[in-house]
Amino acid sequence: MHVSKRLIFRNVRVFTGDTTLRSANVTVSGGVILFVGEELSPHSPGDEVIEGRGRTLLPGLIDAHAHVFPGDLEQAALFGVTTVLDMMADPAQAATLRGSRGADLRTAGTAATVPGGYGWYLVDMGLLPPFPTLVTPDEADMFVASRFAEGSDYLKILLDDGSTTGLPTPSLAKETVGALVTAAHDRGKIVVAHALTAETARQALRVGADVLGHVYVDRPDPELVYELAETAVVPTLAVLGELFGPGTGGKALAADPRVSPYLTEGSRRMLTMGPFPLGEGARHDLGVATRTVADLRDAGVTLLAGSDASNVGTAHGATLHQELALLVAAGLPPREALAAATSAPADRFALHDRGRIAPGLRADLLLVDGDPTADIDTTLDIVGVWLAGRRLPRE
């Protein structure tokens, strides 16, 4: 009788997505996790056994905020990011990227904005083709129906008048935002809102957005922190530091020997590019963002890890590891930061087959030297990456 070859991790520390097992054995077959526990199941001569002593096995990481172009999913996977949640892309191009040899993709496709509003600069830069926009609430249902018909997995709404960057831009009326959220929810879909100010974050909250794509950067708002209890937030501290801060994180990543060999030349240029050009009267405070993340954590708000690559100072895959370190620096224990890149986004985006190491789930796995539940920096000490049980070459 033919017995398929299995993959066995032996005596490895396991972060399951929720808890840590100090020493366990994990068996994989057919791209699925079969067993997780202290017992070592019998193995055949053809099985691949990987010694895990001194190492940690993690669920493949989920980047909860990115923007994908050709080649990005392959690079993300090299850094153990096995699922990417794209938050605005050309839907036709995104369709061609699904099923690549890299990270698995979910996409918002075309985001909702007004003509000439936030996001249109990507068209002006030649990065996206012209895309549909809307103005009135009456247009919302058809706009949303069209997004899901062309393959969007969730809806992204852009709420930005340019005040934080000093680059004024027209923005959606609150009645139209409300109609968009209702239309998406009527179809059982999640809504992600781009909001960089406390005012727009509250607007998104009031109309029922499920996820805030950034943490607000303009002013503290202690009351809003507690109002966000049912809303997940993707802080994107790394990219905010590049946009509104010293902009040194990308350059440091590019120089890291654990990162540099796995970057495309385009990513290397993006990491070392900057600073982002801001307009006169830009209104932001990066310290507010960091303190707010700590407050959100203390208030029990669900935090998700996202890189916002492809932006200045970011690289797909690598920047998510930087984001984990910044979340820890902002006050999250390492285990909570790791959950923000595994089980938490899987739960919020209904990705029920991943985000944890448990029997029956996809064998998207990241093996690292050391213990990232104690030292988050070790997530970059990568030993191997597996996509649905298949080891990814990292040469």
Phi, psi and chi 1 to 4 in degrees:
 res  aa     phi    psi   chi1   chi2   chi3   chi4
   1 MET       -  134.5 -176.5  176.0   70.7      -
   2 HIS   -77.2  128.7  174.9   71.7      -      -
   3 VAL  -115.4  122.3  178.7      -      -      -
   4 SER   -68.7  148.3   60.6      -      -      -
   5 LYS   -64.8  138.3  177.9 -179.8  176.3  179.9
   6 ARG  -114.8  159.8  -63.7  179.6  -56.7  169.3
   7 LEU  -112.1  126.2  170.4   64.2      -      -
   8 ILE  -126.7  123.2  -60.5  172.2      -      -
   9 PHE   -97.3  123.8  -62.4   89.6      -      -
  10 ARG  -113.6  133.0 -175.8  169.1   57.8 -170.2
  11 ASN    55.8   46.9  -59.9  -38.5      -      -
  12 VAL  -110.7  143.2   67.9      -      -      -
  13 ARG   -69.3  135.7 -178.6 -174.6  -60.2  104.5
  14 VAL  -124.3  122.8  176.1      -      -      -
  15 PHE   -94.8  112.1  174.7   70.5      -      -
  16 THR   -78.3  -10.1   67.1      -      -      -
  17 GLY   107.8  -19.3      -      -      -      -
  18 ASP  -127.6  -43.0  -59.6  -58.7      -      -
  19 THR  -135.1  175.8   61.1      -      -      -
  20 THR  -117.7  129.6  -57.3      -      -      -
  21 LEU  -100.8  122.5  -51.5  177.1      -      -
  22 ARG   -66.4  -37.3  -60.8  174.0   68.6   89.6
  23 SER  -152.9  116.1 -179.5      -      -      -
  24 ALA  -142.9  170.7      -      -      -      -
  25 ASN  -121.5  136.9  -59.0  -67.9      -      -
  26 VAL  -126.9  128.3  177.3      -      -      -
  27 THR  -114.9  134.5  -57.2      -      -      -
  28 VAL  -125.4  139.2  171.6      -      -      -
  29 SER  -152.0  138.0 -179.5      -      -      -
  30 GLY    61.8   28.8      -      -      -      -
  31 GLY    80.7    6.3      -      -      -      -
  32 VAL  -126.6  145.8  175.0      -      -      -
  33 ILE   -75.4  124.9  -60.5  166.0      -      -
  34 LEU   -95.9  -37.8  -65.3 -177.7      -      -
  35 PHE  -150.7  140.8  172.3   80.8      -      -
  36 VAL  -139.3  118.8 -178.0      -      -      -
  37 GLY   175.6 -179.2      -      -      -      -
  38 GLU   -75.1  -30.5  -66.5 -177.2   -1.6      -
  39 GLU   -71.3  146.8  -56.9   84.5    4.7      -
  40 LEU  -101.2  112.0 -179.5   60.5      -      -
  41 SER   -69.7  149.1   58.2      -      -      -
  42 PRO   -58.0  144.1  -20.7   32.2      -      -
  43 HIS  -127.8  152.9   60.7  -85.5      -      -
  44 SER   -94.4  161.7  -56.1      -      -      -
  45 PRO   -57.3  -28.7  -25.5   34.5      -      -
  46 GLY   -81.9   -9.0      -      -      -      -
  47 ASP   -70.4  149.8  -67.0  -20.5      -      -
  48 GLU   -95.6  120.0  179.9 -178.5    4.7      -
  49 VAL  -111.9  125.3  179.4      -      -      -
  50 ILE  -112.9  124.1  -64.2  177.0      -      -
  51 GLU   -74.7  128.3  178.4   57.8   46.4      -
  52 GLY  -108.7    2.6      -      -      -      -
  53 ARG   -59.6  128.3 -159.5  175.3  -56.1  -84.3
  54 GLY    81.2    4.5      -      -      -      -
  55 ARG  -121.8  165.6  -63.5  169.4  169.9  175.4
  56 THR  -127.8  133.1  -57.1      -      -      -
  57 LEU  -100.6  126.9 -170.2   65.8      -      -
  58 LEU  -119.9  154.5  -52.8  159.9      -      -
  59 PRO   -61.9  148.7  -16.4   29.5      -      -
  60 GLY   -52.9  138.1      -      -      -      -
  61 LEU   -73.9  150.2  -55.9 -179.2      -      -
  62 ILE  -116.7  118.8  -59.5  172.8      -      -
  63 ASP   -87.5  111.5 -170.5  -21.8      -      -
  64 ALA   -86.9    7.6      -      -      -      -
  65 HIS  -161.4  107.3 -171.3  145.1      -      -
  66 ALA  -152.3  173.2      -      -      -      -
  67 HIS  -135.9  117.1  -57.9  -84.6      -      -
  68 VAL  -101.2  144.1  -62.7      -      -      -
  69 PHE  -133.8  168.9  -64.8   91.8      -      -
  70 PRO   -53.8  134.4  -30.5   37.6      -      -
  71 GLY    93.3  -17.6      -      -      -      -
  72 ASP   -70.0  -38.6  -67.8  -21.0      -      -
  73 LEU   -68.3  -35.0  -63.2  174.4      -      -
  74 GLU   -66.5  -42.8  -70.2   82.4   -4.3      -
  75 GLN   -67.5  -41.3  179.9  176.4  -75.3      -
  76 ALA   -55.6  -43.9      -      -      -      -
  77 ALA   -63.6  -33.1      -      -      -      -
  78 LEU   -59.9  -24.1  -68.6  174.0      -      -
  79 PHE  -101.4   16.3  -69.1   97.1      -      -
  80 GLY    81.2    8.1      -      -      -      -
  81 VAL   -88.6  103.9  177.5      -      -      -
  82 THR   -99.4   -9.4   56.5      -      -      -
  83 THR  -138.0  132.3  -58.7      -      -      -
  84 VAL  -120.4  127.6  171.4      -      -      -
  85 LEU   -99.7   99.0  -54.7 -177.9      -      -
  86 ASP   -75.0  139.6  166.6   80.9      -      -
  87 MET  -114.9    7.6  -69.7  -60.8  163.3      -
  88 MET   175.5  122.5 -176.5  176.1 -178.3      -
  89 ALA  -158.0  164.2      -      -      -      -
  90 ASP   -67.1  116.4  172.0   16.1      -      -
  91 PRO   -61.4  -33.2   18.2  -29.9      -      -
  92 ALA   -66.6  -42.7      -      -      -      -
  93 GLN   -68.6  -40.8 -175.0  175.8   81.5      -
  94 ALA   -58.8  -37.2      -      -      -      -
  95 ALA   -62.5  -34.3      -      -      -      -
  96 THR   -75.0  -20.6   69.0      -      -      -
  97 LEU   -86.2  -20.8  -60.5 -179.9      -      -
  98 ARG   -62.4  139.9  -69.0 -172.7 -169.5  -94.2
  99 GLY    78.9   15.3      -      -      -      -
 100 SER   -69.7  176.9   74.2      -      -      -
 101 ARG   -81.0    5.3  -65.4 -174.9  178.3 -179.6
 102 GLY  -104.6 -147.1      -      -      -      -
 103 ALA   -63.1  151.7      -      -      -      -
 104 ASP   -72.4  146.3 -162.0   23.7      -      -
 105 LEU  -120.0  135.7  175.2   65.9      -      -
 106 ARG  -123.2  147.6  -60.3  -68.2 -174.1  -83.5
 107 THR  -142.1  148.2 -178.0      -      -      -
 108 ALA   -85.4  -15.3      -      -      -      -
 109 GLY    62.1 -133.6      -      -      -      -
 110 THR   -74.6  125.6  -61.7      -      -      -
 111 ALA   -86.3  156.6      -      -      -      -
 112 ALA   -86.0  124.6      -      -      -      -
 113 THR  -155.2  171.4 -170.3      -      -      -
 114 VAL   -87.4  164.4  -64.1      -      -      -
 115 PRO   -56.9  126.2  -25.8   34.9      -      -
 116 GLY    74.4    8.2      -      -      -      -
 117 GLY   -82.3 -171.4      -      -      -      -
 118 TYR   -55.5  134.5 -176.0   81.1      -      -
 119 GLY   104.5  -26.1      -      -      -      -
 120 TRP   -69.3  -20.6 -163.4 -100.4      -      -
 121 TYR   -58.8  -25.1   67.2   91.7      -      -
 122 LEU   -67.0  -32.0  -64.1  167.3      -      -
 123 VAL   -70.3  -44.9  177.4      -      -      -
 124 ASP   -60.5  -31.6  -64.4  -25.3      -      -
 125 MET   -84.4   -5.4  -66.0  172.3   64.9      -
 126 GLY    81.1   12.5      -      -      -      -
 127 LEU   -85.9  -25.2  -63.7  174.2      -      -
 128 LEU  -133.3  149.2  -69.8 -179.6      -      -
 129 PRO   -73.9  160.8   28.3  -34.8      -      -
 130 PRO   -52.7  139.7  -26.7   35.9      -      -
 131 PHE  -130.2  161.8   52.8   81.2      -      -
 132 PRO   -65.1  146.8  -18.8   30.8      -      -
 133 THR  -131.8  179.4   56.8      -      -      -
 134 LEU  -153.1  166.1   77.0  162.0      -      -
 135 VAL  -129.4  -49.4  175.4      -      -      -
 136 THR  -100.9  157.6   68.2      -      -      -
 137 PRO   -58.9  -31.3  -22.7   32.7      -      -
 138 ASP   -63.9  -22.7  -68.2  -18.1      -      -
 139 GLU   -85.7  -10.2  -58.9  170.4   85.3      -
 140 ALA   -65.6  -45.9      -      -      -      -
 141 ASP   -63.2  -44.7 -167.5   74.5      -      -
 142 MET   -66.5  -39.0 -179.3   60.8   71.6      -
 143 PHE   -60.0  -47.3  179.4   90.8      -      -
 144 VAL   -66.5  -43.5  170.0      -      -      -
 145 ALA   -58.2  -40.1      -      -      -      -
 146 SER   -66.8  -36.3  -62.5      -      -      -
 147 ARG   -64.5  -45.7  -58.4  -67.9   69.8   76.0
 148 PHE   -73.9  -28.1  -65.6  128.3      -      -
 149 ALA   -66.8  -30.8      -      -      -      -
 150 GLU   -92.5    7.2   66.6 -170.0    7.9      -
 151 GLY   111.8    5.0      -      -      -      -
 152 SER   -66.3  142.8  -66.2      -      -      -
 153 ASP   -92.9  -22.3  -63.3  -68.8      -      -
 154 TYR  -157.8  170.0   35.5   83.3      -      -
 155 LEU  -103.1  135.5  179.6   68.1      -      -
 156 LYS  -112.2  130.4  175.9   75.6  174.9  -66.5
 157 ILE  -117.7  131.6  -57.4  176.3      -      -
 158 LEU   -99.3  111.3  -58.8  173.7      -      -
 159 LEU  -112.5   94.1  -54.6  179.1      -      -
 160 ASP  -158.0  120.7 -160.4  -37.8      -      -
 161 ASP  -100.9    7.3   62.3    3.5      -      -
 162 GLY    81.5    5.2      -      -      -      -
 163 SER   -67.6  -32.8   60.3      -      -      -
 164 THR   -70.7  -29.1   58.5      -      -      -
 165 THR  -101.7   -4.7   58.0      -      -      -
 166 GLY    72.0   23.5      -      -      -      -
 167 LEU  -123.9   83.2  -56.3  169.4      -      -
 168 PRO   -56.3  141.3  -22.3   33.2      -      -
 169 THR  -150.6  147.3 -176.4      -      -      -
 170 PRO   -66.8  154.5   22.2  -31.9      -      -
 171 SER  -141.7  166.0   57.6      -      -      -
 172 LEU   -68.3  142.5  -71.9  161.3      -      -
 173 ALA   -73.4  151.3      -      -      -      -
 174 LYS   -62.6  -32.2   61.4 -178.7 -179.5 -180.0
 175 GLU   -65.5  -36.9  -66.0   82.1    6.7      -
 176 THR   -70.5  -39.0  -55.4      -      -      -
 177 VAL   -60.6  -44.3  175.5      -      -      -
 178 GLY   -61.6  -40.7      -      -      -      -
 179 ALA   -66.7  -35.8      -      -      -      -
 180 LEU   -64.7  -44.6  -74.6  164.6      -      -
 181 VAL   -63.2  -44.1  172.5      -      -      -
 182 THR   -60.7  -43.5  -63.1      -      -      -
 183 ALA   -63.9  -38.9      -      -      -      -
 184 ALA   -69.5  -46.2      -      -      -      -
 185 HIS   -64.6  -34.0  -75.5  173.7      -      -
 186 ASP   -61.6  -23.4  -75.6  -12.2      -      -
 187 ARG   -99.5    9.8  -68.0  167.6  170.7   83.2
 188 GLY    71.2   27.0      -      -      -      -
 189 LYS  -110.4  153.1  -59.8  -67.2 -172.2  177.2
 190 ILE   -81.5  148.3  -72.8  174.1      -      -
 191 VAL  -118.3  127.4  177.0      -      -      -
 192 VAL  -111.1  131.8 -178.5      -      -      -
 193 ALA  -114.1  128.2      -      -      -      -
 194 HIS   -81.7  117.3  164.7  103.0      -      -
 195 ALA  -149.0  123.1      -      -      -      -
 196 LEU  -110.1   -2.8  -74.4  172.1      -      -
 197 THR  -118.7  157.4   66.8      -      -      -
 198 ALA   -61.6  -35.6      -      -      -      -
 199 GLU   -64.0  -47.2  179.0 -177.7   -3.9      -
 200 THR   -72.6  -31.2   52.1      -      -      -
 201 ALA   -63.0  -42.2      -      -      -      -
 202 ARG   -67.0  -37.5 -179.2  171.9  -85.1  106.9
 203 GLN   -60.8  -44.6  178.4 -175.3  -13.8      -
 204 ALA   -62.6  -40.5      -      -      -      -
 205 LEU   -62.6  -44.6  171.3   68.2      -      -
 206 ARG   -65.5  -27.4  -65.4  -76.4  164.7   81.3
 207 VAL   -97.3    2.1  -64.5      -      -      -
 208 GLY    95.0   22.1      -      -      -      -
 209 ALA   -60.4  144.3      -      -      -      -
 210 ASP   -88.5  -28.6  -56.0  -73.3      -      -
 211 VAL  -141.3  136.3  179.3      -      -      -
 212 LEU   -96.3  125.4  -65.0 -176.6      -      -
 213 GLY   -74.4  -10.7      -      -      -      -
 214 HIS  -147.1  166.8  -56.8  -81.3      -      -
 215 VAL   -92.5  144.2   66.9      -      -      -
 216 TYR   -72.2  149.4   45.6   92.4      -      -
 217 VAL  -124.1    3.7  -62.0      -      -      -
 218 ASP   -93.0  -35.3   60.5  -31.2      -      -
 219 ARG  -163.2  154.5   59.4  179.6  173.4   84.5
 220 PRO   -68.0  150.1  -14.4   28.0      -      -
 221 ASP  -149.8   82.1 -166.2  -34.7      -      -
 222 PRO   -57.9  -36.2  -23.2   33.8      -      -
 223 GLU   -66.2  -40.3  -68.6 -176.9    1.3      -
 224 LEU   -62.3  -35.8  178.2   56.8      -      -
 225 VAL   -52.4  -46.6  166.1      -      -      -
 226 TYR   -77.9  -25.8  -72.2   93.0      -      -
 227 GLU   -69.2  -20.8  -68.4  174.9   15.3      -
 228 LEU   -86.2   14.3  -71.0  168.6      -      -
 229 ALA   -55.9  -34.4      -      -      -      -
 230 GLU   -96.7    1.1  -59.6  -58.4  -42.3      -
 231 THR  -110.6  131.0  -54.0      -      -      -
 232 ALA   -80.6  148.5      -      -      -      -
 233 VAL  -127.3  132.5  177.8      -      -      -
 234 VAL  -103.8   99.3 -168.2      -      -      -
 235 PRO   -61.6  -35.5  -27.6   37.3      -      -
 236 THR    49.2   48.7   64.0      -      -      -
 237 LEU   -63.2  -34.1  -68.0  174.9      -      -
 238 ALA   -62.1  -48.3      -      -      -      -
 239 VAL   -72.7  -32.0   76.1      -      -      -
 240 LEU   -64.0  -34.8  -64.3 -179.2      -      -
 241 GLY   -64.9  -33.0      -      -      -      -
 242 GLU   -75.2  -36.8  -63.4  -64.4  -36.8      -
 243 LEU   -77.8  -42.3  -63.6  177.5      -      -
 244 PHE  -118.6   -2.9  -55.6  129.6      -      -
 245 GLY  -116.7 -154.8      -      -      -      -
 246 PRO   -69.9  -21.3   24.3  -34.0      -      -
 247 GLY    69.3   36.6      -      -      -      -
 248 THR  -105.2  -12.3   57.8      -      -      -
 249 GLY   -63.4  -40.3      -      -      -      -
 250 GLY   -64.0  -42.6      -      -      -      -
 251 LYS   -64.1  -38.0  -63.9  179.2  177.0   64.9
 252 ALA   -65.2  -40.8      -      -      -      -
 253 LEU   -62.3  -44.4  -90.5 -176.5      -      -
 254 ALA   -61.1  -27.6      -      -      -      -
 255 ALA   -89.9   -9.4      -      -      -      -
 256 ASP   -71.6  122.8 -169.2  -37.5      -      -
 257 PRO   -63.6  -17.8   21.1  -32.0      -      -
 258 ARG   -79.6  -12.7  -59.4  171.1  -61.3  175.2
 259 VAL  -110.5  -47.9  171.5      -      -      -
 260 SER   -51.6  -43.7 -175.2      -      -      -
 261 PRO   -65.3  -15.2  -20.0   32.5      -      -
 262 TYR  -107.7   12.0  -54.5  103.5      -      -
 263 LEU   -97.2  140.0  -63.0  173.8      -      -
 264 THR   -72.9  163.3   64.8      -      -      -
 265 GLU   -63.6  -34.7  -74.9  -52.9  -50.9      -
 266 GLY   -62.6  -42.4      -      -      -      -
 267 SER   -65.4  -38.5  -72.0      -      -      -
 268 ARG   -62.5  -40.6 -158.9 -179.8  -49.4  -82.1
 269 ARG   -65.7  -41.7  -74.1 -166.4  -61.1  -89.0
 270 MET   -63.3  -40.3  -71.9  -65.4  -70.0      -
 271 LEU   -65.0  -33.5  -80.7  173.5      -      -
 272 THR   -99.7    3.2   55.7      -      -      -
 273 MET   -83.2  152.8 -171.7 -176.2  -63.0      -
 274 GLY   137.7 -179.9      -      -      -      -
 275 PRO   -75.8  167.8   30.5  -35.9      -      -
 276 PHE   -68.1  131.9 -178.9   82.1      -      -
 277 PRO   -74.2  118.9   26.0  -32.7      -      -
 278 LEU  -103.8  151.7  -62.1  173.2      -      -
 279 GLY   -87.2  171.8      -      -      -      -
 280 GLU   -67.3  137.1 -174.4  176.1   -8.6      -
 281 GLY    81.3   16.7      -      -      -      -
 282 ALA   -56.7  138.7      -      -      -      -
 283 ARG  -123.5  101.1 -176.3  165.2   55.5   93.2
 284 HIS  -163.6  164.1   57.7  -98.3      -      -
 285 ASP  -153.1  107.0 -177.1  -17.0      -      -
 286 LEU   -62.9  -30.5 -172.0   60.1      -      -
 287 GLY   -61.8  -34.2      -      -      -      -
 288 VAL   -61.0  -43.0  165.6      -      -      -
 289 ALA   -61.7  -45.8      -      -      -      -
 290 THR   -65.6  -43.6  -57.7      -      -      -
 291 ARG   -66.5  -36.8  -69.1 -168.6  -61.9  -87.1
 292 THR   -65.0  -37.4  -62.0      -      -      -
 293 VAL   -59.7  -43.7  168.1      -      -      -
 294 ALA   -61.6  -42.1      -      -      -      -
 295 ASP   -66.6  -39.9  -67.9  -18.2      -      -
 296 LEU   -62.3  -42.5  -69.8  168.6      -      -
 297 ARG   -61.0  -45.9 -174.6  -98.7  171.4 -176.5
 298 ASP   -64.7  -28.7  -68.7  -17.0      -      -
 299 ALA   -84.7   -1.3      -      -      -      -
 300 GLY    82.8   16.1      -      -      -      -
 301 VAL   -72.9  139.4  176.1      -      -      -
 302 THR   -70.5  123.3  -61.8      -      -      -
 303 LEU  -108.9  137.2  -63.1  174.1      -      -
 304 LEU  -121.0  143.3  -48.1  178.0      -      -
 305 ALA   -90.9  128.0      -      -      -      -
 306 GLY  -145.1  146.1      -      -      -      -
 307 SER   -95.6  -27.2   67.0      -      -      -
 308 ASP    59.2   24.5 -154.0    4.6      -      -
 309 ALA   -69.0  136.8      -      -      -      -
 310 SER  -103.8   91.1  -47.5      -      -      -
 311 ASN  -123.0  166.6  -94.8  -67.8      -      -
 312 VAL   -54.3  132.0  171.0      -      -      -
 313 GLY    82.7   10.9      -      -      -      -
 314 THR  -126.1  161.5   67.5      -      -      -
 315 ALA  -145.6  137.7      -      -      -      -
 316 HIS   -59.5  134.8  -76.3  -90.8      -      -
 317 GLY    86.5  -63.2      -      -      -      -
 318 ALA   -63.8  -42.5      -      -      -      -
 319 THR   -67.4  -26.1  -63.0      -      -      -
 320 LEU   -64.3  -35.5 -171.3   64.6      -      -
 321 HIS   -65.6  -39.5  -67.4  -93.8      -      -
 322 GLN   -62.8  -39.6 -178.3 -173.0   24.1      -
 323 GLU   -61.7  -39.9 -176.1   70.3   13.6      -
 324 LEU   -59.8  -43.9  -65.6  176.8      -      -
 325 ALA   -63.7  -38.1      -      -      -      -
 326 LEU   -70.4  -34.7  -69.8  170.8      -      -
 327 LEU   -63.9  -40.7  -69.4  174.5      -      -
 328 VAL   -65.4  -42.5  171.3      -      -      -
 329 ALA   -62.4  -28.6      -      -      -      -
 330 ALA   -80.4   -9.0      -      -      -      -
 331 GLY   127.6   -3.6      -      -      -      -
 332 LEU   -80.5  135.0  -87.5   69.1      -      -
 333 PRO   -60.7  150.0  -19.5   31.7      -      -
 334 PRO   -52.3  -38.4  -29.2   36.4      -      -
 335 ARG   -63.4  -37.3  -70.1 -177.0 -170.6 -179.9
 336 GLU   -70.2  -36.8  -68.9 -176.1   17.6      -
 337 ALA   -63.3  -42.3      -      -      -      -
 338 LEU   -64.3  -39.2  -67.1  170.3      -      -
 339 ALA   -62.6  -33.3      -      -      -      -
 340 ALA   -65.6  -16.9      -      -      -      -
 341 ALA  -112.2    9.1      -      -      -      -
 342 THR  -137.2  -89.9   54.5      -      -      -
 343 SER   -67.9  -36.6   55.7      -      -      -
 344 ALA   -65.1  -50.2      -      -      -      -
 345 PRO   -66.7  -32.1   19.1  -30.1      -      -
 346 ALA   -61.0  -41.8      -      -      -      -
 347 ASP   -68.0  -47.3  -70.4  -14.6      -      -
 348 ARG   -66.2  -35.9  179.8   59.3   54.7  150.6
 349 PHE  -100.4   14.7  -76.0   85.6      -      -
 350 ALA    55.9   41.8      -      -      -      -
 351 LEU   -95.2   77.2  -56.2  173.8      -      -
 352 HIS   -75.0   -8.6  -59.0  -54.2      -      -
 353 ASP  -100.0    9.6   63.9  -17.8      -      -
 354 ARG  -153.2 -178.9   67.1 -164.5   70.1 -165.8
 355 GLY    91.1   -6.9      -      -      -      -
 356 ARG  -142.8  160.7  -70.1  178.0  170.2   85.2
 357 ILE  -104.0  102.8  -64.1  178.1      -      -
 358 ALA  -157.0  151.4      -      -      -      -
 359 PRO   -55.9  136.8  -27.3   36.6      -      -
 360 GLY    94.2  -11.4      -      -      -      -
 361 LEU   -93.6  162.5  -60.2 -171.8      -      -
 362 ARG   -57.7  140.8  -81.6  173.5   58.0  105.5
 363 ALA   -88.5   61.0      -      -      -      -
 364 ASP   -89.3  112.4  -70.9  -13.5      -      -
 365 LEU  -137.5  149.4  -58.2  167.1      -      -
 366 LEU  -130.2  122.0  169.0   61.5      -      -
 367 LEU  -109.5  126.7 -177.9   65.8      -      -
 368 VAL  -128.4  154.8  -57.7      -      -      -
 369 ASP   -76.4  142.5  -84.8  -34.1      -      -
 370 GLY    88.6 -164.3      -      -      -      -
 371 ASP  -129.9   92.2 -178.6    5.8      -      -
 372 PRO   -67.6  -13.9   23.3  -32.5      -      -
 373 THR   -73.5  -12.8   67.0      -      -      -
 374 ALA  -110.6  -36.5      -      -      -      -
 375 ASP  -133.2  101.4  178.9    3.9      -      -
 376 ILE   -62.8  -23.6 -162.0   66.8      -      -
 377 ASP   -62.8  -22.6 -178.9   66.7      -      -
 378 THR   -74.3   -4.0   60.8      -      -      -
 379 THR   -62.2  -21.0   60.4      -      -      -
 380 LEU   -88.6   -4.5  -87.9  173.5      -      -
 381 ASP   -86.4   67.3  -65.7  -33.4      -      -
 382 ILE   -80.6  128.6  -63.3  173.0      -      -
 383 VAL   -94.3  -40.9  175.8      -      -      -
 384 GLY  -167.4  157.9      -      -      -      -
 385 VAL  -131.2  136.3  178.0      -      -      -
 386 TRP  -124.7  129.4  -72.6  -99.0      -      -
 387 LEU  -108.2  113.2  -58.5  173.6      -      -
 388 ALA    47.9   46.3      -      -      -      -
 389 GLY    81.6   -3.8      -      -      -      -
 390 ARG  -100.2  123.2  177.3 -179.7   57.3   85.3
 391 ARG   -70.3  133.7 -172.0  163.7 -170.0  162.8
 392 LEU   -89.6  123.3 -177.7   71.5      -      -
 393 PRO   -62.3  134.2  -17.5   30.0      -      -
 394 ARG  -117.2   15.5  -63.6 -173.1   79.8 -123.0
 395 GLU   -63.8      -  -68.4   77.3    8.2      -
